[in-house]
Amino acid sequence: MLKHPDRGISCGTPVSRRRLLAAAATVVASPRIARAGPGRVPAGTLRFIVPFAPGGSVDVLGRAVAKAVGEALGRQTLVENVAGGSTNLGSERVAKAAPDGLTILVASDSLAINKSLFPRLSFDPVASFAPVTLAITAPQLLVTHPRSGLNTVADYVAAARARPGELKVGLPGHGVIGHLASELINRRLAGLKVNHIPYNGGAPASRDLIGGHLDALYITLPAVTAQVRDGALRGLATTTAQRSAALPDVPSFAETVVQGLDLASWQGFLVPAGTPADLVAGLDTAIAAALRGPSARPALEGLGFDIVAAGPEVFGKLIRDDVARFAQIVHDAGLAGA
């Protein structure tokens, strides 16, 4: 049970969109946390490790940034998908890589969540990495397929209440932010029970949803923007307080069935701990420029990503804070030791 079932999940949680965007704003407002300077980018091929299967939102972000960085620097960049272990396989690959700035993790908030889910990790989300750039925030989206008969989030809630534990609800992974969102929302709605089915990424989960093998799916919104727009999937509700500009016809949970809900996910870039500070600064400069540039930004924003492009100090503080805060969220969601 939630310790505070009567309290709204809002900006007090570690994934409030307002808190993340406010953190990014402090980069400009405070000279104490200004970026370290342009630095230098390491010589050689930059390898971006995505800990999910191809096609999900983290993969989309990683490929867009890798392409833009490569074009700007005039060098080769590679994207490698290392899915499995609820993102731990890819994270471990980067944690154990040489600290030369050439191996870059495209991380999500799963990095902070997994510290509480998996007590025997071979790496630490804080000690094993040097944060580079907090790239984006995005809503989670509850989505279904047109043949499901679930036309609104109220229909989803009614079906879950009528058939406890029977609705098959896909997740991009065990313990990902969409999983926490579902558990917390279920508890806010008087203990809804659904059958969670984890995948190794959003893309395979989306394919199964389109194929009718799932009833619904919690997923980072930009991963399915195109499918919702073309009618292959139906968006039911977003987890941020405001609707997404990318899918303005999809309501939020806050305006429908869960007043006060404001949950956003984050994604960013990290390198192994011990990477020289000037290389971290150089990579941050290159990645931030890519995020704001004409190659990546329009496409990412069109899919529903909110560009943040905050530097290492802001990103590092966010990860440290979220490791501590997610421990309570995981406990409250009943996932500790699951």
C-alpha positions in Angstrom: 0.0 0.0 0.0 1.1 3.5 -0.6 2.1 5.3 2.6 0.2 8.4 1.5 -2.7 7.2 -0.7 -4.5 10.5 -0.3 -1.6 12.6 -1.6 -1.3 13.5 -5.3 1.7 12.2 -7.3 3.0 15.6 -8.3 6.1 17.6 -8.2 7.2 15.9 -5.0 8.1 12.8 -6.9 11.4 12.2 -8.6 9.9 12.4 -12.1 7.9 15.6 -12.0 8.2 17.3 -15.4 8.2 20.7 -13.7 11.1 19.6 -11.4 13.2 18.4 -14.4 12.6 21.5 -16.4 13.3 23.7 -13.4 16.6 21.9 -12.9 17.6 22.7 -16.5 16.7 26.3 -16.0 19.2 26.6 -13.2 22.0 26.0 -15.7 21.3 29.4 -17.1 20.4 31.1 -13.8 23.3 30.1 -11.6 26.9 30.8 -12.5 28.0 28.2 -9.9 26.8 25.4 -12.2 27.7 26.8 -15.5 29.1 24.4 -18.0 32.8 23.7 -17.7 33.6 24.9 -21.2 34.0 23.4 -24.6 36.5 20.8 -23.6 37.6 18.3 -26.3 36.0 15.3 -28.0 38.1 12.2 -27.9 39.7 11.0 -31.2 38.2 7.9 -32.6 34.8 6.4 -33.3 32.1 7.3 -30.7 30.0 4.3 -29.7 26.5 5.0 -28.3 25.2 2.1 -26.2 21.4 1.8 -26.1 20.2 -0.6 -23.4 16.9 -1.3 -25.1 15.9 -3.1 -28.3 15.8 -0.9 -31.5 12.9 1.3 -32.2 12.0 2.6 -28.7 12.3 6.1 -27.5 15.8 5.7 -26.1 16.9 4.2 -29.4 15.3 7.1 -31.3 17.1 9.7 -29.1 20.4 7.9 -29.3 20.4 7.5 -33.1 19.3 11.2 -33.7 22.0 12.5 -31.4 24.7 10.1 -32.7 23.9 11.1 -36.3 24.0 14.9 -35.6 27.2 14.6 -33.5 28.9 12.6 -36.3 27.9 15.1 -38.9 29.1 18.1 -36.8 32.4 16.5 -36.0 32.9 14.9 -39.4 33.6 11.4 -37.9 32.0 8.0 -37.6 29.5 7.3 -34.8 28.0 3.9 -34.0 24.8 2.9 -32.2 24.8 -0.5 -30.5 21.7 -1.9 -28.9 22.5 -4.0 -25.8 19.1 -5.0 -24.5 18.3 -7.2 -21.6 18.3 -7.4 -17.9 16.0 -4.4 -17.5 18.7 -2.2 -19.1 21.4 -3.6 -16.9 23.3 -5.3 -19.6 23.9 -2.2 -21.6 24.7 -0.1 -18.5 27.2 -2.7 -17.3 28.9 -2.6 -20.8 29.5 1.1 -20.4 30.4 1.0 -16.7 33.2 -1.5 -17.5 34.5 0.2 -20.7 37.7 2.2 -20.8 37.2 5.8 -19.5 38.3 7.3 -22.8 35.1 9.1 -23.8 34.5 6.8 -26.7 31.8 4.6 -25.1 28.6 6.5 -24.3 25.5 5.2 -22.5 22.2 6.4 -23.7 20.4 6.1 -20.3 16.9 6.5 -19.0 15.6 6.8 -15.5 15.8 3.0 -15.3 19.5 3.6 -14.3 18.3 5.3 -11.1 15.4 2.9 -10.5 17.4 -0.3 -10.8 19.6 0.5 -7.8 16.5 -0.4 -5.7 15.2 -3.2 -7.9 18.5 -5.1 -8.2 20.6 -5.0 -5.0 23.4 -7.1 -6.5 24.2 -4.9 -9.5 27.8 -5.1 -10.8 27.8 -1.3 -11.2 26.6 1.7 -9.3 24.4 4.3 -11.1 26.4 7.1 -9.4 29.9 5.8 -8.7 30.3 3.9 -12.0 29.5 6.7 -14.4 30.3 10.3 -15.3 27.2 12.2 -16.3 27.5 14.1 -19.5 24.1 15.6 -20.7 20.6 15.4 -19.4 19.0 15.3 -22.8 15.2 15.2 -22.7 12.0 14.6 -20.7 8.9 13.0 -22.0 5.5 11.8 -20.7 4.6 8.2 -20.3 1.6 7.2 -22.4 -1.1 4.6 -21.8 -1.9 3.3 -25.2 -4.1 0.6 -26.7 -5.1 -0.8 -30.1 -8.3 0.2 -31.9 -9.8 -3.3 -31.7 -9.5 -3.4 -27.9 -12.9 -1.7 -27.2 -11.1 0.7 -24.9 -11.8 4.1 -26.3 -11.0 6.2 -23.2 -9.0 5.9 -20.1 -12.3 5.6 -18.2 -13.0 2.5 -20.3 -9.6 1.1 -19.3 -10.3 1.7 -15.6 -13.7 0.1 -15.9 -12.4 -2.9 -17.7 -9.6 -3.4 -15.1 -12.2 -3.2 -12.3 -14.5 -5.6 -14.0 -11.8 -8.1 -14.8 -9.2 -7.8 -12.0 -5.8 -9.1 -13.1 -6.9 -10.1 -16.6 -6.0 -7.0 -18.7 -2.6 -7.7 -20.3 -0.6 -4.5 -20.0 2.8 -4.4 -21.7 5.9 -2.6 -20.3 9.2 -1.8 -22.1 10.9 -3.6 -19.2 10.5 -4.7 -15.6 10.8 -1.7 -13.2 11.0 0.9 -15.9 9.3 4.3 -15.3 6.2 3.1 -17.1 6.0 0.2 -14.7 6.2 2.5 -11.7 3.6 4.8 -13.3 1.2 1.9 -13.8 1.6 0.6 -10.2 1.2 4.0 -8.7 -1.8 4.9 -10.8 -3.4 1.5 -10.0 -3.0 2.3 -6.3 -4.5 5.8 -6.7 -7.5 4.2 -8.4 -8.4 2.0 -5.3 -6.1 -0.9 -6.1 -6.7 -1.7 -9.8 -5.1 -5.0 -10.7 -3.7 -5.8 -14.2 -1.3 -8.4 -15.7 2.0 -6.6 -16.4 4.0 -8.1 -19.2 7.6 -6.8 -19.5 9.6 -6.6 -22.8 13.2 -5.7 -23.7 12.1 -2.4 -25.1 9.2 -0.4 -26.3 9.3 -1.5 -30.0 8.6 -5.2 -29.4 5.9 -4.3 -26.9 4.3 -2.0 -29.4 4.4 -4.6 -32.1 2.6 -7.1 -29.8 0.0 -4.4 -28.9 -0.7 -3.7 -32.6 -1.0 -7.4 -33.2 -3.6 -7.7 -30.5 -1.5 -9.8 -28.1 -1.8 -7.0 -25.4 -4.7 -5.0 -24.2 -2.7 -1.9 -23.4 0.8 -0.6 -22.9 2.6 2.0 -20.8 5.4 3.5 -23.0 7.4 6.7 -23.4 5.2 8.8 -25.7 7.7 9.6 -28.5 8.1 5.8 -29.2 4.5 5.6 -30.5 3.7 9.1 -31.7 3.6 8.0 -35.3 1.4 5.0 -34.6 -1.1 7.0 -32.6 -1.3 9.7 -35.3 -1.9 7.2 -38.1 -4.5 5.3 -36.1 -2.6 2.0 -35.6 -2.7 2.7 -31.8 -5.0 4.8 -29.6 -3.6 7.0 -26.9 -5.7 7.0 -23.7 -3.8 9.3 -21.3 -0.4 10.9 -20.6 1.2 10.9 -17.2 2.3 14.6 -17.2 0.0 17.3 -15.9 -0.3 18.9 -19.3 -1.1 17.3 -22.6 1.7 16.7 -25.0 2.0 19.1 -27.9 2.8 16.2 -30.1 -0.5 14.5 -29.4 -2.8 17.3 -28.3 -6.0 15.3 -28.5 -4.8 12.8 -25.9 -5.9 13.8 -22.4 -3.7 13.6 -19.3 -4.5 11.3 -16.4 -4.6 14.5 -14.3 -7.6 15.9 -16.2 -9.5 12.6 -16.3 -9.1 10.0 -13.5 -6.0 10.8 -11.4 -6.0 14.4 -10.2 -2.6 15.9 -9.6 -0.6 13.3 -11.5 2.6 14.7 -13.0 5.1 12.1 -14.0 7.8 12.5 -16.6 10.6 10.3 -17.7 14.1 11.5 -18.5 16.9 10.3 -20.8 20.5 11.4 -21.1 24.1 10.5 -21.8 26.9 9.2 -19.5 30.4 7.8 -19.9 32.4 5.5 -17.6 33.6 7.0 -14.3 37.2 8.3 -14.5 36.7 9.8 -17.9 38.8 13.0 -18.0 36.8 16.2 -17.2 37.8 17.9 -20.5 36.5 14.9 -22.5 33.2 15.0 -20.5 33.0 18.7 -21.2 33.7 18.2 -24.9 31.1 15.5 -25.3 28.5 17.6 -23.4 29.2 20.5 -25.7 28.8 18.3 -28.8 25.6 16.5 -27.6 23.9 19.7 -26.3 24.6 21.4 -29.7 23.2 18.3 -31.5 20.0 18.4 -29.3 19.5 22.1 -30.1 20.5 21.9 -33.8 18.5 21.7 -37.0 19.2 18.0 -37.6 17.9 16.5 -34.4 15.7 19.1 -32.6 12.7 19.4 -35.0 12.4 15.6 -35.3 12.7 15.0 -31.6 10.3 17.7 -30.6 7.8 16.6 -33.3 7.7 13.2 -31.7 7.0 14.6 -28.2 10.4 14.9 -26.6 11.0 18.0 -24.5 14.6 19.1 -25.1 16.5 19.9 -21.8 20.2 19.7 -22.8 21.4 20.3 -19.2 25.1 19.7 -18.3 27.0 17.2 -16.1 26.4 18.9 -12.7 22.6 19.2 -13.1 22.4 15.7 -14.5 24.6 14.2 -11.8 22.5 15.8 -9.1 19.3 14.5 -10.7 20.6 10.9 -10.7 21.8 11.1 -7.1 18.5 12.5 -6.0 16.5 10.0 -8.0 18.4 7.0 -6.7 17.4 8.0 -3.2 13.8 9.0 -4.1 13.1 6.0 -6.4 13.9 3.7 -3.5 10.8 4.9 -1.7 8.7 4.8 -5.0 9.8 1.2 -5.7 8.8 0.3 -2.1 5.5 2.0 -2.4 4.8 0.4 -5.7 5.4 -3.0 -4.2 8.3 -3.8 -6.5 11.2 -4.1 -4.0 12.7 -7.5 -4.4 10.3 -8.4 -7.2 
